[in-house]
Amino acid sequence: SESGVDVRLIGSDQDNDVQSPYRYLHAKIAVRDGSSIWIGSGNWKDSSFPVGDTPGNRERGVFVHNSQFASQVLERMEHDANISQPHIRRWSTGDDSFTTQDGWEMPKSDVLPTEHTLDIPPTIQVGEAELFTCPDECVNGIIGLIENAEQSLDLSVQGLSGDWEDEWGENPMIEAIEQVAKKGVRVRLLHNGYYMNANVVAMIQKFNIEWNQTLGYDASAVLMNVNASTMKLHDKTLLIDEEVAILGSLNFAPSAFLRNREHMIVLRSNELAGWIGATFEDDWYRFDDQTDTDGDGLIDGWEEMNGFNRFRANGTEGPEQEGDQDGDGLDALDEQRWGGNPYDADTDGDCIRDDVEVMWAFREGVDVKMAVSTVDADGDGEMDNATIACDG
């Protein structure tokens, strides 16, 4: 504002008893020179746009270069900025809605890095682009696209809400997803695991237990795994039939659909959907040392590596974590804890059964993992089976 920028606020004004039609302006969109737009899931802050080695969120966005489409976007933005509407006002230094933090100074350009090593995304010709503005078109528009899915539906989202609160009833988005799963469409949900609560667990179990295990749909859901560069999943992307990509600011929760001002872009392009889909696959099969989608105590990566089911805890013969596939007296949780091979009663091949090695290690004060996985656990130069007979 001090630099001459016209800053306007959208929202309720309690002083003038004005109620905004929107709970939040949650959109993340920009138009440059009336010819190009940027739209995505990321807030304009360092968690969405990290610098250097700082971990950030998984976000997705696109630049669209088309004057006609940019004009359509500008029309909607200008509607929201219309000062004649009671819930729109110009900000001034006398407005205490936003105040400068004590001691804050405008960052200098030379403070920011001047060189970046980035993976440059491809430039793709897109046959069709459409903007959904919420709450105007998002519910019917996105549900209509989901209902037309014929082969696959992949969702990468920060949150997917099952209920739309008492006054709104059940989430029609969930109903649409179930309908396409029922007709044979493969459905995969990649859900943020950063904010774990009972609602997230219920949604994961709806896909994996109710729809897949009980009803036999080709549906599955996993929690997003973190790594050194990714802090949490903040994405809001749908991929349909490897052809349609839908992305933008919309969290799949009731307030976002029905109360917030949001923008989602729909792009039809096999090439674009394929490019985004490749990163979706990276996320789907990326593992860490803590994420446990089915809550059975077995980490996703360990389950995948050892042929267990990371989507649900119960196997054909009962809880997977309690199984003893190799009959060595250690269940799957023990095998994971002590670094054992769940399909080999003698992981290190020294003729001593794994459970005996565990007991011996505890008795002698030896590292248990070393005892199970190496032939000389105490490092004394003598094989363990010279100390312990093969029969224990």
N, C-alpha and C positions, 0 to 999 in steps of 0.2 A: 504494500500500500504506500509506503514511504517512497518507493521508487516509481510511483505513478501507475501501478497496476490497479485496475478496477477489481476489487475483491468483494465478492458478494457471499452472503451466508444463506443457506437454506435450512429451515428448521423452525421450531416453535419459538415464540417470543412471549415469555411469561409477563413481561412488563406491560405489553399491549394486549394481553389476553388473546393471542393468536395461536391457533393449533395447526401444526403442519400436517399435511396429508401423508407425510413420510416419517417413519421412525428414524431412519438414518439415510444420509446420502452415502451410499456404500460403493458407488461406481468408481472404477479406475480406468479413465479414458481420456484421450487428448487428441486434438485435431491440429495439424500443422499446415499453415498456408492454404487452408481450404482444399487440400489435395491428398493428404495422407493422414491416417488415424493410427493411434496406438491403443490397444485394448488388451487387458490381461487380468490376472488374479491378484497381482502383487500391489500392496500398499506402497506408496512412495517413501520408503524408509530403508534403513540398512539391513533389516532382516529379510527383506524381499530382494534387495539389490546389494548384496555384500561386496565389500572391496577386499582384494587380496585373499588371504587364506582364512578369513573369518567365515564360519559356517552360516548358511542362510537357509531360507525355505525352498521347498520345491514349488515353483510357480510356472505358469505357462502364459504366454502372450503372443500377439502377432502385430506386425505392422501391415496395414493395408493401403496400397497406393492406388487410389481411384477417386477422381474429383467428384463424380456423381454420387458415389457412396459417402464420401466425406461430407457432401452437402446435406445428405439425409441425416447424418449423425449430428451435424451442426444445428439443424432445425430443432432436434430434440434437446440438445444442450441449451440452445437459446430460449426454448420454452421454460426450462428450469431456472434460467437466469432472469426471467422477465420480472422487472422490479415492481410492476403493477400488481403482482400477486401478493397478498398480505403476508405470506410466509417467507418472502424473499426480501432481503434488505442489504444495503451497502454497508460494508464494515468501515468504521472510522476509528480514529485514535481514542474516541470517547466510548467505544463499544468494548465492554469488558468480557465479551464471549471468549476472546483469545487475548491473553496478555503475555508480554515478553518476559521470559524467565530472568530473574535477577542474575546479572553477570554474563548473560548470553550476548555473543557478538556474531555478526554475519560471517559465515565461513569464507576465508579467502581462497581463491581459485588455486593458488600455489600449494595449498595444504593437501589437496587431493592428488592421488597418483596421476601421472601424466601418461603412463604406458600401461596397457592392459593386454593380457594374453587371453583371448576369448575364442571359443568355438563359434564361428560365424554361421548362423543358420542359413539354409538355402533360400533362394528367391524362387517362388513357385507361382505359376499361373493358376488362378482359381476360377472355375467356371461360374460360381454363384456365391454371393455374400448377402447375408441378411442380418439385421440387427433386431434383437428382442429387447425391449425396454420393460423393466419390471416396475410396478406390478401389472402394467398394461397387458403385455402379451406373453409373459414368461410361462405361466402355468399351462395354458392351452397350447402354446407354441412348442414347448419342450416335450410335453406329454404326447403331442401329435407326432413328433419325430421319433420318440421312443416306440410308440405303438406301430410305427412302420418298419421297425427293425426286422430283418429276416434271417440274419446269420449270427451277428455278434453285437454285444453292447458292453463296452468297458467304461467304468466310472472311476475317476481319480479325484477324490473330494476330501476337503477338510472335515466335513460332517454331513451325515445323511440322517434326517430325523424321521422316526417312525410315526409319531403322532403330531397332529397340528393343533394341539391344545383343545380343550373342551369346546370352545366356541367355534372351532373350525373343523373338528372331526378328524378322521383319518387322512393321512397324507396320500393324495391321489397319485403322486409320483411313485410311491411304493407299489400301489395297485397296478400302475402301468408297467413297471419293471417285472412284476410277477406274471402279468398276462403274456409278455413276450417270452419269459422263461418257460411258461407253461406250453407254449407252442413250439418249443425246441430251440430257441435262440440261446447261445452261450452267453452267460452274464457273469462279469467279474467286477467286483467292488474292491478298489484299493482305498482304504480308509485311514485317515490320520490317526496315529496312536499316541500323539503328544498329550491330548486331553482325554484320558481314559476315565470313563464313568459307566454306570449301569446301562445307560441308553446306548452307548457305543457297543458294549458287550452284547446287548439284546439284538442290535442290528447285525453284528457279525454272526450271531447264532441263527438269526432268521435265514440268512443266506446259506450257511453251512449245515445247519441241523434241520431246520424246518423244510427249506426248499430242496436242498440237495439230498440229505440223508433220508428224510421221511417221504418227501413227494417225488424224488427222483429227477428233479430239474438239473440241468447243466449250469448250476449257479455256484459261485464260490466267492469268498471274501477274505482278505488278509489285512493285517495292520501294516502301515508303512514302516519300513525299517529305516533307521537313521544310519549315517556314516559320518566320516570326518568333515564332509562338506555340506551335509544336509541336516538341518535342525528339526524341521517338521514339514509335514505335507500341508500346504496352504492352497493347493490347486483346486480348481473347479472346472474339470474338463470331462466331456462325454465324447466317446468315439463310437460311431454306429456303422456297422457293416464295412469297416475299413474304407469308408468313403466320406462320411459326414463327421466334421469336428465342431463341437460346441464348446466355447470357453468364454471366460469373462469373470465378473465379480461375484456371481451368485452362489452363496452357500445354500445347500439343499435343506433348508430349514424353513418353518412357516413364516417367520417374520421377514426373511429375505424375499420370499415369493410374494407376500401379500402386503408388506408394510414399507419395505426399503425401496429407495431408488437404486436400481441396478441396471447394468447393461451386459448382455450376452451376444456374442457373434456366432453365426452359423456359417460355416464354410464347407463347400462341397468340392472335394479334391482327393482322389486316391493317393496322390503323391504327398499331400500335406498330412492326411490321416495316417499314411504309412510312416512318415517322419516322426510324428507325435507318438504313434503306436510303438515305435522302436524304443523310445525313452520310457514308455509305459511298461514295456517288457523288462527293461533294466530295473525299474522300481519293483516290479512284481517278483523278480528273482534276485533281489538284493537282500542280503542277510546281515544281521549284526549279532552281538552276543547277549541280547537281552529281550528281543521281541518274541512274545509267545501268543500267537493269535488265538489258539483254542483254549488257553488257560490251563493246560495240563501239566505245567512245570517243565515241559520239554521245549527248548528254544527252536524257533522256526528253522533256522539254518541247520541245526543238528538233526531235526526230523527229516528235512529234505535230503540231507546227505546220507541218511541211514534208511531211507525208504519208508519212513513213517508218514502219517497224514497230519500235516500242520493245520488243516482246516477244522478238524473235529477231534475230540479227545478219545472218544470211544471207537475202538476197532471192532472187528468181527468177533473177537474173543474177549471183549471187555475193555476196560480203560487201558490205553496204550502205555501209559507211564508205569503200570503195574505188571506189564508183561515181562517174562523171562524167556526170550526166544532161544537162547543157547543153553538154558538149563544150568547156569553156573551159580545160581543162588543170588544173583544181582538182578534187580528189575531195571527197567529202562532208565529211571531216574538215577539209579546208582551208576549205571554204565555211563550216562552223561556226566555225572558228578566226578567220576574217577577216571574218565578218559578211556573207558573200555569199549571194545567192539561188541555190540549187542548180539551179533551172530557168531561169535567165536568165544567159547568158554575159556580159552587161553589166549588172550589178546597178544601177548608178547612172544608166544611160542616157546616158552621155557619149560613146558610140561606141568606147570603149577596152575591150578584152576584160579580164575580171577578172584573169587570170593575168599579163597585161602590167602592169596597175596594181600588182599585188603586187610584181613585180620592180622596177618603177620606184620604188615606195615604199621598198623596202630600199636601193636604190642612192642615193636622195636623202635618206635618213634621215627620211622622212615616216611618220606613223602609218598602218599598213597598212589598218586597218579604215576609216579616213577615206578612204583612196584608193579602196577598193572601193565604199564606200557613198555618197560625196559627189562632187560635180563639181568642188570646189575643195579638194583634200586639204590643201594647205599653207597655205590661208587667205591667199593673197597677192592675192586679188581677181581673179585670172586663171583662167579655166577650165582644167582639166587637159588638155583636148584641144587647147588652144592651145600646150601644151608638148610633148605627145606626139601624134604623128599617129595617126589612127584605126587604121592598120594596124600600129601599134606601132613 
